[in-house]
Amino acid sequence: MAQLVVRNIEERVKVVLRRRARHHGRSMEEEVREILRNAAHDEEPVRGLGTAISSLFAKVGLPSDIPELRGQAIQGATFDA
Protein backbone atom coordinates (compact mmCIF):
# COMPACT_ATOMS: atom_id res chain seq x y z
CA MET A 1 0.00 0.00 0.00
CA ALA A 2 1.11 3.53 -0.66
CA GLN A 3 1.84 6.11 2.00
CA LEU A 4 0.88 9.75 1.91
CA VAL A 5 2.32 12.46 4.15
CA VAL A 6 0.37 15.68 4.54
CA ARG A 7 2.19 18.56 6.18
CA ASN A 8 1.09 21.94 7.50
CA ILE A 9 -2.47 21.02 8.40
CA GLU A 10 -4.20 23.78 10.33
CA GLU A 11 -4.76 23.02 14.01
CA ARG A 12 -8.53 23.49 13.58
CA VAL A 13 -8.63 20.84 10.84
CA LYS A 14 -6.70 18.43 13.08
CA VAL A 15 -9.13 19.03 15.95
CA VAL A 16 -12.13 18.40 13.71
CA LEU A 17 -10.57 15.23 12.29
CA ARG A 18 -9.81 13.94 15.78
CA ARG A 19 -13.40 14.64 16.91
CA ARG A 20 -14.84 13.04 13.78
CA ALA A 21 -12.64 9.94 14.21
CA ARG A 22 -13.71 9.60 17.84
CA HIS A 23 -17.36 9.91 16.79
CA HIS A 24 -16.92 7.08 14.26
CA GLY A 25 -14.94 4.92 16.69
CA ARG A 26 -11.70 4.83 14.72
CA SER A 27 -8.23 6.33 14.70
CA MET A 28 -7.51 9.65 13.01
CA GLU A 29 -5.46 7.79 10.43
CA GLU A 30 -8.34 5.46 9.58
CA GLU A 31 -10.73 8.41 9.50
CA VAL A 32 -8.54 10.19 6.95
CA ARG A 33 -8.29 6.98 4.87
CA GLU A 34 -12.08 6.73 4.87
CA ILE A 35 -12.46 10.38 3.85
CA LEU A 36 -10.00 9.86 0.99
CA ARG A 37 -11.72 6.63 -0.11
CA ASN A 38 -15.09 8.40 -0.21
CA ALA A 39 -13.65 11.37 -2.10
CA ALA A 40 -12.05 9.10 -4.69
CA HIS A 41 -15.22 7.00 -5.02
CA ASP A 42 -17.50 10.02 -5.45
CA GLU A 43 -15.29 11.49 -8.16
CA GLU A 44 -17.06 11.72 -11.50
CA PRO A 45 -15.31 9.88 -14.32
CA VAL A 46 -13.09 11.98 -16.54
CA ARG A 47 -15.08 13.10 -19.53
CA GLY A 48 -14.03 14.60 -22.80
CA LEU A 49 -14.67 18.18 -23.82
CA GLY A 50 -17.40 17.17 -26.25
CA THR A 51 -19.28 15.27 -23.56
CA ALA A 52 -19.03 18.25 -21.20
CA ILE A 53 -20.35 20.65 -23.87
CA SER A 54 -23.10 18.21 -24.79
CA SER A 55 -24.28 17.99 -21.18
CA LEU A 56 -24.52 21.79 -21.03
CA PHE A 57 -26.98 21.80 -23.91
CA ALA A 58 -28.79 18.52 -23.16
CA LYS A 59 -32.04 20.25 -22.18
CA VAL A 60 -32.15 22.67 -25.09
CA GLY A 61 -34.00 20.23 -27.33
CA LEU A 62 -32.31 20.15 -30.73
CA PRO A 63 -34.53 18.83 -33.54
CA SER A 64 -31.99 16.09 -34.37
CA ASP A 65 -28.81 14.59 -32.97
CA ILE A 66 -25.48 16.13 -33.82
CA PRO A 67 -23.43 13.56 -35.74
CA GLU A 68 -20.40 11.98 -34.07
CA LEU A 69 -17.13 13.33 -35.43
CA ARG A 70 -14.77 10.92 -33.71
CA GLY A 71 -12.24 9.36 -36.07
CA GLN A 72 -12.63 11.93 -38.84
CA ALA A 73 -9.63 13.77 -40.23
CA ILE A 74 -9.04 17.23 -38.82
CA GLN A 75 -8.82 19.99 -41.40
CA GLY A 76 -7.15 23.26 -40.65
CA ALA A 77 -8.91 26.55 -41.29
CA THR A 78 -8.09 28.45 -44.44
CA PHE A 79 -8.20 32.20 -44.70
CA ASP A 80 -8.43 33.69 -48.17
CA ALA A 81 -7.28 37.25 -48.44
KAWO-V870822 format. One record per helix or strand of 3 or more residues. SS is the DSSP state (H for helix, E for strand). FROM is the first residue (numbers start at 1). LEN is the number of residues. Records with the same first field share a line. If there is no record, write none. Layout:
SS = FROM-LEN / FROM-LEN
This chain:
H = 11-14 / 28-15 / 49-8
